[in-house]
Amino acid sequence: QLLAVAIGVPVLVGAWLLLWHGTYHDPLVRTGYRCFALTAATAPWPFLALAYASRRLDPRHPALAGAALGATAGAWAAVMVELWCPLAVPDHVAFGHVLPLALLTLAGAIYGARKLGLRRVG
């Protein structure tokens, strides 16, 4: 389930946005720097809240748990960005909307591997 969340969220968000691309004419074409930055600036807050709430998770799969937390926090941030952004051009969606989710998932996996796992007492 954790792997499905970690991989599925960025894929489903990208697919959902691209489904709307054919229904209207995009008013302009942009690379997606603003959407990328807004997602990156907004996502740490839900991630910190989720990480604090789940600090007592079963540590069997800490990297996957962290990746799922990162994808979930990225999805919360993406909802706000997608309501604000009027574009659905495939290049824009890939860079401005899906790439931040993928990077947040990766950052969550790194965080989970370091902070959610068992600690060795030496």
Buried (B, 14 or more C-beta within 10 A) or exposed (E): EBEEBBBBBBEEBBEBBBEEBEEEEEEEEBEBEEBBEBBBEBBBEBBEEBBEEBEEBEEEBBBBBBBBBBBBBBBBBBEEBBEEBEBBBEEBBBBBBBBBBBBBBBBBBEBBBEEBBEEEEE
